[in-house]
Amino acid sequence: MVYRTGTYIAFDGLGKINPADSDFRYYVTIQGWSKLKTTDFKLTNSHEKANAVRDTSKLETLHASIRQRLASSKNMLVILSDDTRKRGSVLSWEIEKAVDQYELPLIVAYTGYNSILAPQALANRWPSTLAKRINDRSAAAIHIPFKRDAMFDAIGRFTVNGEDIGGSLQFYTEAAHRGWGYI
């Protein structure tokens, strides 16, 4: 039996060889937040629960590893930036599998924003697979700014065995954003 305790973090590598030139930098930021001694939150990272895959691995090997990671995940954090591609990236496939096969709740984090109070207004950042699942309401998704407190709260609450998100376009209230000091 596979225990679903991890958070799968998904981002667009943007087809870059140098990870610093892609959205990988946001993944590294989250790892740093998780290691801070000033926070009581520790990220259980699904990427650390499966065999590492090099960028030169065959697509079938990569997909097999991703499926293994998704199967052990309790939710998926999707990082969206201005550069996220609409199609043609592994991110699109990851979202499809996370929602359709593994029924993972999505925590959609937008870089460059202090608050997310109208997620539909950010539809221009959604990869087509995410847009389809939000629009047909098959994805359970909460939309948040790429900020530590909002992210850790959502990761802790919205899981396969946790609190139900309650829809595809959910977001934290303005009061919650104020409480975190974001607005």
C-alpha positions in Angstrom: 0.0 0.0 0.0 1.3 3.4 -0.9 0.8 6.1 1.7 -0.2 9.5 0.2 1.7 11.9 2.3 3.7 14.0 -0.1 3.0 17.2 -2.0 3.8 16.9 -5.7 5.3 20.2 -6.9 4.8 20.9 -10.6 6.2 23.7 -12.7 7.2 24.3 -16.2 10.9 23.7 -16.9 10.4 26.0 -20.0 12.6 23.7 -22.0 15.7 25.3 -20.5 18.9 23.3 -19.8 19.9 25.7 -16.9 17.3 25.3 -14.1 18.0 28.8 -12.9 16.5 30.0 -16.2 13.2 28.2 -15.6 10.5 28.0 -13.0 12.7 25.5 -11.1 13.8 28.5 -9.1 10.4 28.6 -7.4 10.7 24.9 -6.4 14.1 25.7 -4.8 12.5 28.6 -2.9 9.9 26.3 -1.5 12.5 23.8 -0.4 14.3 26.7 1.4 11.1 27.8 3.2 10.5 24.2 4.4 14.0 24.1 6.0 13.7 27.4 7.9 13.9 26.9 11.6 11.4 29.8 12.1 8.5 27.7 10.7 6.9 24.6 12.1 5.9 23.4 8.6 8.0 20.8 7.0 7.3 19.9 3.4 7.0 16.2 2.5 8.2 16.4 -1.0 6.9 13.7 -3.4 9.9 14.3 -5.6 12.1 12.8 -2.9 10.0 9.6 -2.7 10.8 8.2 -6.1 13.9 7.5 -8.1 15.6 10.6 -9.6 15.3 11.0 -13.3 17.9 12.9 -15.3 16.8 15.4 -18.0 18.3 13.0 -20.5 16.0 10.1 -19.5 13.6 8.8 -22.0 10.1 10.1 -21.9 8.7 6.7 -20.8 11.1 6.6 -17.9 10.2 10.1 -16.9 6.4 9.4 -17.1 6.8 6.2 -15.0 8.7 8.1 -12.3 6.1 10.9 -12.3 3.3 8.4 -12.0 5.1 6.8 -9.0 5.4 10.3 -7.4 1.8 11.2 -8.0 0.6 8.0 -6.5 2.3 8.8 -3.3 1.0 12.4 -3.2 -1.8 13.9 -1.1 -2.0 17.0 -3.3 -0.3 18.9 -6.1 1.1 22.3 -6.0 1.1 23.9 -9.5 3.4 26.9 -9.9 2.4 29.3 -12.6 4.5 32.2 -13.9 4.2 34.6 -16.8 6.4 32.2 -18.7 4.3 29.0 -18.2 3.5 27.4 -21.5 -0.1 26.7 -22.6 0.8 23.3 -24.0 3.8 21.1 -25.0 5.4 20.8 -21.5 5.5 17.9 -19.1 3.5 20.2 -16.7 0.4 19.7 -18.9 0.7 15.9 -18.7 1.3 16.1 -14.9 -1.8 18.1 -14.4 -3.9 15.7 -16.5 -2.7 12.7 -14.6 -3.0 14.4 -11.2 -6.7 15.3 -11.8 -8.0 12.5 -14.0 -6.1 9.5 -12.6 -5.0 10.3 -9.1 -7.8 12.8 -8.2 -5.4 15.1 -6.4 -6.6 18.5 -5.1 -4.6 21.3 -6.8 -3.1 24.3 -5.1 -2.4 26.7 -7.9 0.2 29.3 -6.9 0.8 32.4 -9.0 4.2 34.1 -9.0 4.4 37.9 -8.9 1.1 38.4 -7.0 0.4 39.4 -3.4 -3.1 38.3 -3.4 -5.4 36.2 -5.5 -9.1 37.3 -5.1 -10.3 36.6 -8.7 -8.6 33.5 -10.1 -10.6 33.6 -13.4 -8.8 36.9 -14.2 -5.5 34.8 -14.3 -6.8 32.3 -16.8 -4.1 33.6 -19.3 -1.5 31.7 -17.1 -3.3 28.4 -17.2 -1.9 25.6 -19.3 -4.7 24.3 -21.6 -5.0 21.0 -19.6 -5.6 23.1 -16.4 -8.0 25.4 -18.1 -10.1 22.5 -19.4 -10.3 20.9 -15.9 -11.1 24.2 -14.2 -13.8 25.1 -16.8 -15.4 21.6 -16.7 -15.1 21.6 -12.9 -13.3 18.3 -12.8 -10.4 19.8 -10.8 -10.6 20.7 -7.2 -8.4 23.8 -7.1 -7.6 26.6 -4.7 -5.8 29.6 -6.2 -3.2 31.4 -4.1 -0.3 33.8 -4.5 3.2 32.3 -4.5 3.6 33.2 -0.8 4.8 30.9 2.0 2.0 31.2 4.6 -0.8 30.8 2.0 1.0 27.9 0.4 1.7 26.0 3.7 -1.8 26.6 4.9 -3.3 25.1 1.6 -0.8 22.2 1.6 -1.8 21.3 5.1 -5.6 21.6 4.6 -6.4 20.5 1.0 -5.4 16.8 0.6 -7.0 13.6 -0.7 -8.0 12.8 2.9 -8.4 16.4 4.2 -10.6 19.3 3.7 -12.6 19.5 0.5 -11.7 22.5 -1.7 -15.2 22.8 -2.9 -14.7 23.7 -6.5 -12.3 24.7 -9.3 -12.0 28.5 -8.7 -11.6 28.7 -4.9 -9.4 31.3 -3.2 -8.7 32.7 0.2 -10.7 35.6 1.4 -9.4 39.2 1.5 -9.4 38.9 5.3 -7.1 35.8 5.1 -4.7 37.7 2.8 -4.7 40.7 5.2 -4.0 38.3 8.1 -0.9 37.1 6.3 0.1 40.6 5.7 -0.1 40.3 1.9 -2.5 43.3 1.4 
